[in-house]
Each structure stands twice: as structure tokens, then as C-alpha cells.
Amino acid sequence: MSPRVLAVLKSTHLRIFVVLFSIYAITSSGGLEVADADVRYETAKSWLDGRGGALASSSENGVLAPNGRRYGFYGPLQSVLMLPTIAIAEHISQRSADVISKSFLGIIAIPCLSALSMVVLFQALLTFGYGECAAFSATCVIAIATPLWFY
């Protein structure tokens, strides 16, 4: 292996990502944890179904619009991030994608984003002049003692 590949494999950043991703993925329930996530999921699914973001007619979540349809009251970013997962799951499961999508989001995508955000935090702390030990300690505390673990 080249020295550059070895350096990446030995990097603290990669180790933080792998360890936190593993913890988050292993302890994941395999689905979406809260009703808020379901609303975001239903919003993304409605875009793919051609309903323009309107929630299912049976949904009690969201806000009622003048057109009589319900819409989520959250910003669109998380729903946009869910779109590729839902589209792929619908493609491979002949339109019965809920279980596959929610499992992938809960076990892979959300733990990956959470672990990646902790790597970004670690690098930011190093950039701001904190020592590696202090940056690592702060990153570990935030990674394990905040909602990043289950969101």
C-alpha cells in the first residue's frame, strides 16, 4: 500500500467515523424513531408519488392548507436527503418501499450522517486551535451524550 493510503487508514478522523458509525448503526432500531421523522419521510414519498409534498389523506400530522390537503411543517432538507433512498427502495421492491427505506435510513444513512458530522466537529475543533486530545474528548461527549445517537 502507498504511504498516503496508510496515512488515511491511521487517521484519527477515519477512526472516529468508523467507531461512531458502528455504534450508531448497531444500536439503531432499524426504523425512524419519532413522528417528526415520519412526517419528513411522508413528505419525501409524496414528492415521488406526484402529490407535491402533501401528506397521505389519512395523516393527522402536519398543517391543513386552504386546498384541504395536509403538509409537513418542517423544512425540506431532510425530506430531500431521503429522496434517493426512497426512490431506490421503490425501484427494487416494486413500490412497497416503506420497510426497506426506513430500515436503510435508520441503519445506514442516519448513522453515517451523524458519524460524519462528528468528524466535521473534530476537524473544526482542531482548526480552532484545540489540541487533539481536547477535540477528541469533546467530540466523544457530543457524539454519545446528544440526540445524534438516535437521530
N, C-alpha and C positions, 0 to 999 in steps of 0.2 A: 504494500500500500504506500501511497505517496505521503510525504510528510504533512501535506495540507489535509488529507483525509484523516490521518491520525490525530492531528490537532483538533479537528472538528469533533471526532469521537471522544476526545478527552475534555472537551469544553464543558465548563460549568453550565452554560446555557442549555446545551443538549441534555445534560443530566437532569437539570431542573424540569425540563419539558417531559422527559420520559418518565421520571418518577411521579410527577403530579398527574400526568395523563393516565398513568397506570392506576393511581389511587382513585382518581375521579371516575374512570371507566369501570373499575372493579366494584366500586361501591354504588354505582348508578342503579337506579330502579329499572332502567330499560325503557322508560317512557318519559312523558312530560310531567313534571312534578306538581304544577299548580294550575289553577283555572286560567291565570293570565297567559300561560304558555299555550293552552288550548285555544284561546281567542286568537292569538297570533298565528297558530297553526291553521285554524279555520279561515283566517283572512288570506293566508297564502294559498290555501287549497281553493278558495273561491276565485282567486285570480286565474288559476289554472283551469278551473271549470267554466270560466267566462261570466262569472257573476260580479265582476268588478269590485271585489273586496267585501261584498255583502255576506254576512254570516248565514248559516243554514236557517231556514224558517223556523225550525224547532228550537233554536238557541235562545236562551234567556239572557245571555251576556251581551255586552255592547250597548250602543245607544240607538234609539229609534229615530230614523231620519224622516223628513217630510214625505218621502216616497213610500213610506211604510216598511222599508227594509231595515234590518239591524246591521250596524257596522261596528268594528272594534274601535276602542277609544285609545289605542296605543299607537305610537309612531310606527312607520312601516319597515324600519331597518331589520328587525328580527324576522319579520314575515318574508322580506326579500331574501334574507340569508337562508331561509328554509326552502325556498322555491326549487333549487336544483335537487335537493334530497327528495322532495315530494314528487317532482317530475320523473326522476329515475325510478323511484319506487312504483309509481303508477305504470311506468313502461314495463317493468319486469314482473309486475303482479297483476296485469290485466285489470287495472282500475280499482283494485281493492288494496290500496296502499297504506291505510292507516297504521296497521301494526308494524309493517316494515319501516315506514317513515319515522314513526315515533320511536321505535327501537334504535334506528340508526342515529337519530338526533340525540337520544338520551345516552347512548353508549359510545358513540364516536364523535359526532360533531360538537356537541356542547362541551364534553371533557377536553376536546382538542382546543377549542377557543379559550376555555378557561386556563388551561396549561400555557397556551401561547401568550395570553395576557400577563401571566406571571413572569414569563421570560422577558417580556417587554418592560414590566415593572423592575425586574432585576437590573436590566441594562440601563434603565432610566436612573436608578439609584447610583449605579456606577458612574454614569455620565455626570451626575450632580456632585460627584466627589466623595461619596461614601465608600468606605473600604469594602472589599469583597465579603468579609465576614458579616459586617453590619447589613449590607444589601441582601445577603443570603438569609440572614435571620429575619429581617423584615418581610421578605418575600414569603418565607415559610409560614410566618404568623398570619399574614394576609391570606395565603393560599388555603390554610387549614381552618382558620377561625372566622371566615366570612362566607356569605352565600355562594361564592364561586364554587364551593364544593358540590353543591346540589343544583345550581342553576346551569 
